[in-house]
Amino acid sequence: MSTSAKVFGIMAEYTTPADAMHAAEKVRDAGFRRWDVFTPFPVHGMDRAMGMKNSKVGWFSFIGGVTGYTSGMLMIWFLNAIDYPIIIGGKPMFSPFAAFPPSYELTILLGAFGAIGGMLFLNRLPRLHHPLLRNKRFALATHDRYFVVIETSDPKFNEVETRKLLEAAGSRSIELVEE
Amino acid sequence: MASSTTATALPTVPKELERIPLVNNDRTPGWISDRVAGICEGKAPMWWWAAFIPSLMLAGVLLAMLAYQISTGVGVWGNHHPTMWAWDIINFVWWIGIGHAGTLISAILFLLRQKWRTGVNRAAEAMTIFAVMCAGIYPAIHVGRVWFDWFLFPIPNSNAIWPQFRSPLMWDVFAVSTYFTVSLLFWYIGLVPDLAVMRDRAKTKIRQFLYGLFSLGWTGSNRHWSNYEKAYLILAGLSTPLVLSVHSIVSLDFAVSQLPGWHTTIFPPYFVAGAIFSGFGMVLTLLIPLRRWCHLEDLITMRHIDVMCKVTLATGSIVGYAYVMEFFIAWYSGSPNERFHFLNRALGPYWWGWVCMMGFNTLVPQVFWFKKCRENLWFVFVISILVNIGMWFERFVIIVIGLHREFIPSNWAYYLPSWVDIATFLGTFGLFFTLFLLFMRFLPMIAISEVKGVTPYADPHMPQGGAKGGHH
């Protein structure tokens, strides 16, 4: 928009996943915090190269599953044994065996909601705008290129030094991305 | 870590130990994007219109039949006493069974690390969703008064009554609706990175906006991929018990009753195997022509066809075992009603249904023991259709033969479908193919990012992935 647009970060392009991974290891070892690697598919070993911890999505799913199972059991018990008891073939008003199949399905349903909701929440998605998505070259991140981006908001960010670091890691195309 | 000291020597694999590649002709990630996304770009080919227009017309037939049946009543069907369930439930079970292959490919094969699944999982998942839609129509309309369908769900109402959860039919409501919801979410979450591919290639504003909206702002960030992959793994882990439970619960609709031929403990595993069997039949029926018409031979390779034929053979044999075991148990149980039912199944007035079931499901797939048969695409295509005809007859045998001879001989009757039964069933094919053709025209029908991920170009330890040799 304006000529003095704020800079979001510095973006380095790599042509192979191995190059991007080695660059990530260097950026990690240099102690950067606000940075990321962008790849067209998940690259195995990249999480370790970036020094990331195991994803927390599992906890969201677990809580969803437990909620599903208990609410299924409680619902069926309340509906068929308390609020509206009717005799069916001499069967008990509530039996965990008959209540199991619907509760099992609810476990899976809410567990799935938890996994997807948790993933979206941890990724802060959906979002309608991202500075990188405005960059022409970055469109290749979903095609066949690998990008390392270090944000200007990182305390260790220094345009000259950071550029040197990314160049040394083998990038042939480095540019600044506007906010 | 132990690392090789000579930095230049990458390990070379002897020729005879090399695996058949998942993507033929050493295609690069960029080529995969262009080829798969290219199907959804540009003008629709003639064959697409030639398939789409008849499908849409057939879907119109379905709509007309539903309108006629709902406005008139279930009497327009051939169902009568004692055959109270007939084509409605046969077609429900048949369609929902077809769906099972999609979830098997996307979930169970994911957990088993079967990387070949990436070539076929997207199309198979779409098939699942559309098949479950076709299936879902039947239970909704077979109740007769569709405006009371909401009674099936525990919704507070002014009658102060609640559904009765001791009935397997209520379990079915929860199983099928969960199955549909989770399959749809699993499919959509798998689509998100590929929708971003479509967004980044979009030439028109409207495509950019729509693909952009549904790709949720996906950037391919590795911090996102990490959570994404975990969520995908959990969804696969949840869908596996889900798909096994859905057809088990469908089978309990029968097995929990007291009817000879239905009251069997073998039903859950046998229904699940049959479902996967018929689903793979449908996947082959869809993908054999599509890989040719869309020029996807490098991505859906002969290896894919080969393994799918083998799954068909394995599940067909499990089903065959179950058919024989049912006869054995009928004899071994000593129950005269069971014995009568199974003799009537093979020798009664519907003997031809039983012959079709045994022939198409048990004998025909045995040809897949032979490599020559798995490599002939015309042959595989014909067999994949026979498999689904056979599986339709399996449900016919269970439901119609099970019901038409009830305990009091004065109630015995011979069931025939009405023309509405037949037109409604044909109409569901119209709906299925309309949705499938729209899917393959507007959404990437192969999981682009997943296929890229199984090529050597994606592996940082392979020379194609940029490995320089030695330890990094």
Chai-1 contact restraints between the chains, C-beta under 6 A:
chainA,res_idxA,chainB,res_idxB,connection_type,confidence,min_distance_angstrom,max_distance_angstrom,comment,restraint_id
A,T16,B,G465,contact,1.0,0.0,6.0,A-B,restraint_1
A,T16,B,G466,contact,1.0,0.0,6.0,A-B,restraint_2
A,P17,B,P460,contact,1.0,0.0,6.0,A-B,restraint_3
A,P17,B,G465,contact,1.0,0.0,6.0,A-B,restraint_4
A,A18,B,P460,contact,1.0,0.0,6.0,A-B,restraint_5
A,A18,B,G465,contact,1.0,0.0,6.0,A-B,restraint_6
A,A18,B,G466,contact,1.0,0.0,6.0,A-B,restraint_7
A,A18,B,A467,contact,1.0,0.0,6.0,A-B,restraint_8
A,D19,B,G466,contact,1.0,0.0,6.0,A-B,restraint_9
A,M21,B,P460,contact,1.0,0.0,6.0,A-B,restraint_10
A,D36,B,S221,contact,1.0,0.0,6.0,A-B,restraint_11
A,D36,B,R223,contact,1.0,0.0,6.0,A-B,restraint_12
A,V37,B,N222,contact,1.0,0.0,6.0,A-B,restraint_13
A,F38,B,T219,contact,1.0,0.0,6.0,A-B,restraint_14
A,F38,B,G220,contact,1.0,0.0,6.0,A-B,restraint_15
A,F38,B,S221,contact,1.0,0.0,6.0,A-B,restraint_16
A,T39,B,G220,contact,1.0,0.0,6.0,A-B,restraint_17
A,P40,B,P29,contact,1.0,0.0,6.0,A-B,restraint_18
A,P40,B,K452,contact,1.0,0.0,6.0,A-B,restraint_19
A,F41,B,S449,contact,1.0,0.0,6.0,A-B,restraint_20
A,F41,B,K452,contact,1.0,0.0,6.0,A-B,restraint_21
A,F41,B,G453,contact,1.0,0.0,6.0,A-B,restraint_22
A,F41,B,A458,contact,1.0,0.0,6.0,A-B,restraint_23
A,P42,B,W225,contact,1.0,0.0,6.0,A-B,restraint_24
A,P42,B,E229,contact,1.0,0.0,6.0,A-B,restraint_25
A,M46,B,N222,contact,1.0,0.0,6.0,A-B,restraint_26
A,D47,B,S226,contact,1.0,0.0,6.0,A-B,restraint_27
A,M52,B,S226,contact,1.0,0.0,6.0,A-B,restraint_28
A,S55,B,S226,contact,1.0,0.0,6.0,A-B,restraint_29
A,S55,B,N227,contact,1.0,0.0,6.0,A-B,restraint_30
A,S55,B,K230,contact,1.0,0.0,6.0,A-B,restraint_31
A,V57,B,N227,contact,1.0,0.0,6.0,A-B,restraint_32
A,V57,B,K230,contact,1.0,0.0,6.0,A-B,restraint_33
A,V57,B,A231,contact,1.0,0.0,6.0,A-B,restraint_34
A,S61,B,I234,contact,1.0,0.0,6.0,A-B,restraint_35
A,I76,B,F165,contact,1.0,0.0,6.0,A-B,restraint_36
A,L79,B,W162,contact,1.0,0.0,6.0,A-B,restraint_37
A,N80,B,F165,contact,1.0,0.0,6.0,A-B,restraint_38
A,Y84,B,I161,contact,1.0,0.0,6.0,A-B,restraint_39
A,Y84,B,W162,contact,1.0,0.0,6.0,A-B,restraint_40
A,I88,B,R166,contact,1.0,0.0,6.0,A-B,restraint_41
A,K91,B,R166,contact,1.0,0.0,6.0,A-B,restraint_42
A,A98,B,R166,contact,1.0,0.0,6.0,A-B,restraint_43
A,P101,B,W171,contact,1.0,0.0,6.0,A-B,restraint_44
A,P101,B,I249,contact,1.0,0.0,6.0,A-B,restraint_45
A,P102,B,W171,contact,1.0,0.0,6.0,A-B,restraint_46
A,P102,B,F174,contact,1.0,0.0,6.0,A-B,restraint_47
A,E105,B,F174,contact,1.0,0.0,6.0,A-B,restraint_48
A,E105,B,A175,contact,1.0,0.0,6.0,A-B,restraint_49
A,E105,B,T178,contact,1.0,0.0,6.0,A-B,restraint_50
A,I108,B,T178,contact,1.0,0.0,6.0,A-B,restraint_51
A,I108,B,L238,contact,1.0,0.0,6.0,A-B,restraint_52
A,I108,B,L242,contact,1.0,0.0,6.0,A-B,restraint_53
A,L109,B,T178,contact,1.0,0.0,6.0,A-B,restraint_54
A,G111,B,L238,contact,1.0,0.0,6.0,A-B,restraint_55
A,A112,B,V182,contact,1.0,0.0,6.0,A-B,restraint_56
A,A112,B,L185,contact,1.0,0.0,6.0,A-B,restraint_57
A,A112,B,L235,contact,1.0,0.0,6.0,A-B,restraint_58
A,A112,B,L238,contact,1.0,0.0,6.0,A-B,restraint_59
A,A115,B,A231,contact,1.0,0.0,6.0,A-B,restraint_60
A,A115,B,I234,contact,1.0,0.0,6.0,A-B,restraint_61
A,A115,B,L235,contact,1.0,0.0,6.0,A-B,restraint_62
A,I116,B,L185,contact,1.0,0.0,6.0,A-B,restraint_63
A,M119,B,N227,contact,1.0,0.0,6.0,A-B,restraint_64
A,M119,B,Y228,contact,1.0,0.0,6.0,A-B,restraint_65
A,M119,B,A231,contact,1.0,0.0,6.0,A-B,restraint_66
A,L122,B,N227,contact,1.0,0.0,6.0,A-B,restraint_67
A,N123,B,H224,contact,1.0,0.0,6.0,A-B,restraint_68
A,N123,B,N227,contact,1.0,0.0,6.0,A-B,restraint_69
A,L125,B,L216,contact,1.0,0.0,6.0,A-B,restraint_70
A,L125,B,G217,contact,1.0,0.0,6.0,A-B,restraint_71
A,P126,B,L216,contact,1.0,0.0,6.0,A-B,restraint_72
A,P126,B,G217,contact,1.0,0.0,6.0,A-B,restraint_73
A,R127,B,G217,contact,1.0,0.0,6.0,A-B,restraint_74
A,H130,B,G217,contact,1.0,0.0,6.0,A-B,restraint_75
A,H130,B,T219,contact,1.0,0.0,6.0,A-B,restraint_76
A,L132,B,T219,contact,1.0,0.0,6.0,A-B,restraint_77
A,A139,B,D200,contact,1.0,0.0,6.0,A-B,restraint_78
A,A141,B,G220,contact,1.0,0.0,6.0,A-B,restraint_79
A,T142,B,A196,contact,1.0,0.0,6.0,A-B,restraint_80
A,T142,B,V197,contact,1.0,0.0,6.0,A-B,restraint_81
A,T142,B,D200,contact,1.0,0.0,6.0,A-B,restraint_82
A,T142,B,G220,contact,1.0,0.0,6.0,A-B,restraint_83
A,H143,B,G30,contact,1.0,0.0,6.0,A-B,restraint_84
A,H143,B,S33,contact,1.0,0.0,6.0,A-B,restraint_85
A,D144,B,P29,contact,1.0,0.0,6.0,A-B,restraint_86
A,D144,B,G30,contact,1.0,0.0,6.0,A-B,restraint_87
